Structures are given as C-alpha cells and as structure tokens.
C-alpha cells in the first residue's frame, strides 16, 4: 500500500473505533481515478452520485461508503 492508502485506511479505522461511527463516506470527482482506486482498495464501494458546483462548473461526484465490519 502507498502512503495515501495507508492514511485513508487509518482514518476510516479511527472513525469506526475511536469516534464510533457506523459508516464513513467519501465524495470523489468522477475524473479522479487515483482517489477512486484508494477508496476501493480500503473496501469502500460506490453508493451513488451527484452533481456539485466546483470552481463555477457542474462536476459529477461519486459517493463511496464503507460500514463498520
């Protein structure tokens, strides 16, 4: 795993174990394939999408989530 994957995985574990969340979410731009790979590598799955105004442009974002396992 790379640093980004390790850090993202650690944050998700922190959210589950320390904060006590049951589910975590990530909003990722459709074009950001590197972030999509990281989310999938730590066990997140696509749940839906939405259009977000970003820098005065409508951009599609995918919602990824992971539940406490």
TIVO-2410 file (N, C-alpha, C; in nm, 3 decimals):
# residues 69
REC num residu      c1      c2      c3 atome chaine
REC   1      X   0.085  -0.119   0.000     N      A
REC   1      X   0.000   0.000   0.000    CA      A
REC   1      X   0.088   0.124   0.000     C      A
REC   2      X   0.037   0.229  -0.062     N      A
REC   2      X   0.107   0.355  -0.061    CA      A
REC   2      X   0.065   0.439   0.058     C      A
REC   3      X   0.131   0.554   0.074     N      A
REC   3      X   0.101   0.642   0.187    CA      A
REC   3      X  -0.044   0.688   0.189     C      A
REC   4      X  -0.098   0.721   0.074     N      A
REC   4      X  -0.236   0.769   0.069    CA      A
REC   4      X  -0.333   0.660   0.112     C      A
REC   5      X  -0.312   0.540   0.063     N      A
REC   5      X  -0.399   0.429   0.100    CA      A
REC   5      X  -0.388   0.399   0.249     C      A
REC   6      X  -0.265   0.397   0.301     N      A
REC   6      X  -0.246   0.369   0.443    CA      A
REC   6      X  -0.310   0.477   0.530     C      A
REC   7      X  -0.293   0.603   0.491     N      A
REC   7      X  -0.352   0.712   0.567    CA      A
REC   7      X  -0.504   0.710   0.564     C      A
REC   8      X  -0.560   0.684   0.447     N      A
REC   8      X  -0.706   0.678   0.433    CA      A
REC   8      X  -0.763   0.561   0.513     C      A
REC   9      X  -0.696   0.448   0.509     N      A
REC   9      X  -0.739   0.332   0.585    CA      A
REC   9      X  -0.733   0.362   0.735     C      A
REC  10      X  -0.628   0.429   0.780     N      A
REC  10      X  -0.615   0.465   0.922    CA      A
REC  10      X  -0.726   0.560   0.964     C      A
REC  11      X  -0.761   0.656   0.879     N      A
REC  11      X  -0.870   0.749   0.912    CA      A
REC  11      X  -1.004   0.676   0.923     C      A
REC  12      X  -1.029   0.583   0.834     N      A
REC  12      X  -1.154   0.507   0.840    CA      A
REC  12      X  -1.159   0.423   0.968     C      A
REC  13      X  -1.048   0.357   1.003     N      A
REC  13      X  -1.044   0.278   1.127    CA      A
REC  13      X  -1.065   0.368   1.248     C      A
REC  14      X  -1.007   0.487   1.247     N      A
REC  14      X  -1.024   0.584   1.357    CA      A
REC  14      X  -1.172   0.623   1.369     C      A
REC  15      X  -1.236   0.648   1.256     N      A
REC  15      X  -1.378   0.685   1.258    CA      A
REC  15      X  -1.463   0.574   1.319     C      A
REC  16      X  -1.430   0.449   1.289     N      A
REC  16      X  -1.506   0.336   1.340    CA      A
REC  16      X  -1.474   0.306   1.487     C      A
REC  17      X  -1.347   0.299   1.520     N      A
REC  17      X  -1.310   0.253   1.654    CA      A
REC  17      X  -1.307   0.363   1.759     C      A
REC  18      X  -1.255   0.478   1.727     N      A
REC  18      X  -1.239   0.584   1.827    CA      A
REC  18      X  -1.362   0.674   1.835     C      A
REC  19      X  -1.411   0.717   1.720     N      A
REC  19      X  -1.528   0.805   1.718    CA      A
REC  19      X  -1.657   0.726   1.733     C      A
REC  20      X  -1.657   0.602   1.685     N      A
REC  20      X  -1.774   0.517   1.698    CA      A
REC  20      X  -1.874   0.529   1.586     C      A
REC  21      X  -1.832   0.579   1.471     N      A
REC  21      X  -1.923   0.587   1.357    CA      A
REC  21      X  -1.952   0.449   1.302     C      A
REC  22      X  -2.068   0.433   1.244     N      A
REC  22      X  -2.105   0.306   1.182    CA      A
REC  22      X  -2.078   0.305   1.033     C      A
REC  23      X  -2.063   0.424   0.974     N      A
REC  23      X  -2.044   0.433   0.830    CA      A
REC  23      X  -1.965   0.560   0.799     C      A
REC  24      X  -1.874   0.551   0.702     N      A
REC  24      X  -1.799   0.668   0.656    CA      A
REC  24      X  -1.823   0.685   0.506     C      A
REC  25      X  -1.815   0.809   0.460     N      A
REC  25      X  -1.842   0.843   0.321    CA      A
REC  25      X  -1.725   0.919   0.261     C      A
REC  26      X  -1.713   0.909   0.131     N      A
REC  26      X  -1.617   0.990   0.055    CA      A
REC  26      X  -1.688   1.041  -0.070     C      A
REC  27      X  -1.666   1.167  -0.099     N      A
REC  27      X  -1.719   1.229  -0.221    CA      A
REC  27      X  -1.601   1.250  -0.315     C      A
REC  28      X  -1.603   1.182  -0.429     N      A
REC  28      X  -1.488   1.183  -0.520    CA      A
REC  28      X  -1.533   1.223  -0.660     C      A
REC  29      X  -1.459   1.317  -0.720     N      A
REC  29      X  -1.491   1.354  -0.858    CA      A
REC  29      X  -1.472   1.233  -0.950     C      A
REC  30      X  -1.562   1.221  -1.045     N      A
REC  30      X  -1.560   1.110  -1.139    CA      A
REC  30      X  -1.424   1.098  -1.210     C      A
REC  31      X  -1.362   1.210  -1.239     N      A
REC  31      X  -1.234   1.210  -1.312    CA      A
REC  31      X  -1.116   1.171  -1.225     C      A
REC  32      X  -1.133   1.167  -1.093     N      A
REC  32      X  -1.022   1.141  -1.003    CA      A
REC  32      X  -1.005   0.990  -0.980     C      A
REC  33      X  -0.950   0.925  -1.080     N      A
REC  33      X  -0.935   0.780  -1.077    CA      A
REC  33      X  -0.842   0.732  -0.966     C      A
REC  34      X  -0.741   0.811  -0.932     N      A
REC  34      X  -0.649   0.771  -0.824    CA      A
REC  34      X  -0.724   0.762  -0.691     C      A
REC  35      X  -0.807   0.859  -0.661     N      A
REC  35      X  -0.884   0.857  -0.536    CA      A
REC  35      X  -0.987   0.745  -0.537     C      A
REC  36      X  -1.045   0.717  -0.652     N      A
REC  36      X  -1.140   0.606  -0.663    CA      A
REC  36      X  -1.070   0.474  -0.632     C      A
REC  37      X  -0.949   0.456  -0.685     N      A
REC  37      X  -0.873   0.333  -0.657    CA      A
REC  37      X  -0.841   0.320  -0.508     C      A
REC  38      X  -0.805   0.432  -0.444     N      A
REC  38      X  -0.775   0.429  -0.300    CA      A
REC  38      X  -0.900   0.389  -0.223     C      A
REC  39      X  -1.013   0.450  -0.253     N      A
REC  39      X  -1.138   0.419  -0.183    CA      A
REC  39      X  -1.172   0.271  -0.199     C      A
REC  40      X  -1.158   0.219  -0.318     N      A
REC  40      X  -1.190   0.079  -0.342    CA      A
REC  40      X  -1.090  -0.014  -0.274     C      A
REC  41      X  -0.964   0.028  -0.269     N      A
REC  41      X  -0.860  -0.052  -0.205    CA      A
REC  41      X  -0.886  -0.072  -0.055     C      A
REC  42      X  -0.948   0.029   0.009     N      A
REC  42      X  -0.974   0.015   0.153    CA      A
REC  42      X  -1.113  -0.041   0.181     C      A
REC  43      X  -1.180  -0.088   0.077     N      A
REC  43      X  -1.307  -0.157   0.096    CA      A
REC  43      X  -1.431  -0.072   0.077     C      A
REC  44      X  -1.416   0.050   0.029     N      A
REC  44      X  -1.533   0.134   0.004    CA      A
REC  44      X  -1.598   0.093  -0.127     C      A
REC  45      X  -1.728   0.118  -0.138     N      A
REC  45      X  -1.796   0.088  -0.263    CA      A
REC  45      X  -1.884   0.205  -0.302     C      A
REC  46      X  -1.905   0.219  -0.433     N      A
REC  46      X  -1.986   0.329  -0.487    CA      A
REC  46      X  -2.130   0.310  -0.443     C      A
REC  47      X  -2.190   0.421  -0.399     N      A
REC  47      X  -2.327   0.416  -0.349    CA      A
REC  47      X  -2.421   0.504  -0.431     C      A
REC  48      X  -2.367   0.598  -0.505     N      A
REC  48      X  -2.449   0.688  -0.583    CA      A
REC  48      X  -2.363   0.800  -0.639     C      A
REC  49      X  -2.427   0.898  -0.696     N      A
REC  49      X  -2.354   1.012  -0.749    CA      A
REC  49      X  -2.441   1.137  -0.740     C      A
REC  50      X  -2.376   1.251  -0.755     N      A
REC  50      X  -2.447   1.378  -0.754    CA      A
REC  50      X  -2.364   1.481  -0.830     C      A
REC  51      X  -2.428   1.588  -0.870     N      A
REC  51      X  -2.360   1.697  -0.939    CA      A
REC  51      X  -2.331   1.806  -0.836     C      A
REC  52      X  -2.207   1.853  -0.835     N      A
REC  52      X  -2.164   1.955  -0.740    CA      A
REC  52      X  -2.104   2.071  -0.817     C      A
REC  53      X  -2.138   2.192  -0.777     N      A
REC  53      X  -2.079   2.311  -0.836    CA      A
REC  53      X  -1.939   2.326  -0.778     C      A
REC  54      X  -1.838   2.317  -0.861     N      A
REC  54      X  -1.699   2.320  -0.817    CA      A
REC  54      X  -1.623   2.413  -0.911     C      A
REC  55      X  -1.568   2.521  -0.858     N      A
REC  55      X  -1.498   2.622  -0.940    CA      A
REC  55      X  -1.585   2.670  -1.057     C      A
REC  56      X  -1.710   2.700  -1.025     N      A
REC  56      X  -1.807   2.751  -1.123    CA      A
REC  56      X  -1.841   2.653  -1.234     C      A
REC  57      X  -1.818   2.523  -1.210     N      A
REC  57      X  -1.852   2.420  -1.308    CA      A
REC  57      X  -1.933   2.312  -1.239     C      A
REC  58      X  -2.029   2.257  -1.310     N      A
REC  58      X  -2.102   2.140  -1.260    CA      A
REC  58      X  -2.015   2.017  -1.283     C      A
REC  59      X  -1.983   1.946  -1.175     N      A
REC  59      X  -1.899   1.827  -1.185    CA      A
REC  59      X  -1.965   1.710  -1.114     C      A
REC  60      X  -1.962   1.595  -1.180     N      A
REC  60      X  -2.019   1.476  -1.119    CA      A
REC  60      X  -1.924   1.422  -1.013     C      A
REC  61      X  -1.979   1.387  -0.898     N      A
REC  61      X  -1.905   1.326  -0.788    CA      A
REC  61      X  -1.970   1.193  -0.755     C      A
REC  62      X  -1.888   1.096  -0.721     N      A
REC  62      X  -1.937   0.965  -0.680    CA      A
REC  62      X  -1.931   0.958  -0.528     C      A
REC  63      X  -2.033   0.903  -0.467     N      A
REC  63      X  -2.033   0.883  -0.323    CA      A
REC  63      X  -1.991   0.741  -0.295     C      A
REC  64      X  -1.880   0.725  -0.220     N      A
REC  64      X  -1.832   0.596  -0.177    CA      A
REC  64      X  -1.859   0.583  -0.029     C      A
REC  65      X  -1.880   0.461   0.018     N      A
REC  65      X  -1.904   0.441   0.161    CA      A
REC  65      X  -1.844   0.308   0.206     C      A
REC  66      X  -1.827   0.301   0.335     N      A
REC  66      X  -1.777   0.179   0.399    CA      A
REC  66      X  -1.845   0.170   0.535     C      A
REC  67      X  -1.892   0.052   0.571     N      A
REC  67      X  -1.956   0.031   0.700    CA      A
REC  67      X  -1.862  -0.045   0.793     C      A
REC  68      X  -1.884  -0.020   0.922     N      A
REC  68      X  -1.804  -0.089   1.023    CA      A
REC  68      X  -1.821  -0.239   1.003     C      A
REC  69      X  -1.711  -0.309   1.001     N      A
REC  69      X  -1.718  -0.452   0.973    CA      A
REC  69      X  -1.687  -0.535   1.085     C      A
***
